[in-house]
Amino acid sequence: MPLACTTAMVIDILATKVGVPANTPGIDTADWEAIGVESLGLAETISTLSLTLGVDLPHEEILTATNVQELVMLVNNQF
């Protein structure tokens, strides 16, 4: 069974790869713009998740996520 995507996993990637402080208020529900994540940062996050989880993630579908919680849901729906 593949590793599941978690909110904590995405927040860690945002902190280490994109530079968003993990303690940003509302980081899990705020939209990408509100926490300073641009398209390149989101693409980096998706690529890192794909490598970490060992699955191919359809970028077009995953990019429709507007926040961390939606991203986690969409990624986990790929399993």
Phi and psi in degrees as a GROMACS rama.xvg file:
@    title "Ramachandran Plot"
@    xaxis  label "Phi"
@    yaxis  label "Psi"
@TYPE xy
-68.8823  156.398  PRO-2
-65.3414  136.49  LEU-3
-84.856  149.653  ALA-4
-80.1152  136.609  CYS-5
-125.232  160.926  THR-6
-59.3003  -43.2067  THR-7
-60.7209  -37.7417  ALA-8
-63.3379  -46.2592  MET-9
-66.0504  -42.0598  VAL-10
-62.4469  -39.9264  ILE-11
-62.916  -42.3647  ASP-12
-64.3412  -43.5475  ILE-13
-60.2255  -38.449  LEU-14
-71.443  -44.5803  ALA-15
-83.5924  -34.4293  THR-16
-100.105  -30.5748  LYS-17
-109.151  -20.9401  VAL-18
90.4231  15.9541  GLY-19
-85.3711  120.71  VAL-20
-56.6076  132.126  PRO-21
-62.2762  -23.6481  ALA-22
-93.9727  17.7413  ASN-23
-60.7242  125.664  THR-24
-57.7194  132.694  PRO-25
68.8078  20.676  GLY-26
-56.954  -30.4788  ILE-27
-80.3646  -21.5534  ASP-28
-117.764  -14.2772  THR-29
-69.9454  148.078  ALA-30
-71.3682  163.164  ASP-31
-54.9495  -44.8518  TRP-32
-60.8939  -40.0532  GLU-33
-63.7442  -29.4495  ALA-34
-102.362  7.65251  ILE-35
81.4002  26.0253  GLY-36
-99.1346  118.955  VAL-37
-97.1281  177.851  GLU-38
-59.159  -38.5053  SER-39
-65.9091  -40.4375  LEU-40
-65.0864  -38.0266  GLY-41
-68.2233  -40.5793  LEU-42
-62.2631  -40.7614  ALA-43
-63.0298  -40.8778  GLU-44
-62.8193  -45.3415  THR-45
-64.8024  -42.2739  ILE-46
-63.0342  -41.816  SER-47
-65.5787  -41.8795  THR-48
-60.8121  -42.9036  LEU-49
-59.7743  -45.7857  SER-50
-67.1002  -42.9577  LEU-51
-64.4182  -42.0005  THR-52
-88.4791  -14.2947  LEU-53
71.8211  32.1621  GLY-54
-132.3  153.189  VAL-55
-86.0167  125.018  ASP-56
-107.095  127.517  LEU-57
-70.605  105.543  PRO-58
-54.9569  -39.7131  HIS-59
-59.4943  -43.735  GLU-60
-73.7216  -44.21  GLU-61
-65.2586  -34.3497  ILE-62
-66.7816  -9.44826  LEU-63
-77.2656  -12.8935  THR-64
-63.9088  136.944  ALA-65
-103.555  -8.18002  THR-66
-158.491  178.78  ASN-67
-60.3229  -46.279  VAL-68
-60.8326  -42.7663  GLN-69
-65.0498  -39.1508  GLU-70
-61.6306  -45.6398  LEU-71
-59.5973  -45.5493  VAL-72
-61.1977  -47.2477  MET-73
-64.7206  -40.5914  LEU-74
-64.2658  -47.1944  VAL-75
-65.8475  -24.4898  ASN-76
-72.4778  -10.9304  ASN-77
-78.9697  -13.7649  GLN-78
